[in-house]
Amino acid sequence: MQNDPFRPPGPRPAPRAVSWTQSIALFCFGGSILLEIGQAQWHWPVIGRGWPILALDIVGAMLMATSLGLLWTARRQR
């Protein structure tokens, strides 16, 4: 039943900003993994001595933390 007074309301869908930040974070993590595999498996020349991989990991972690912060603030506003 939709109007059941004893059932708590369901979770609200995640805001669009959270979806975008998580998608970009996963893209950064995937890119760093592909660079890591490419350097190890196919002996790609080390691009910038590994700094791009580290940068992608840091950006991905910061974006994921931002998305968690957005979810936390959205939950606190309810």
Beta strands, then each sheet from edge to edge (+ up, - down):
end
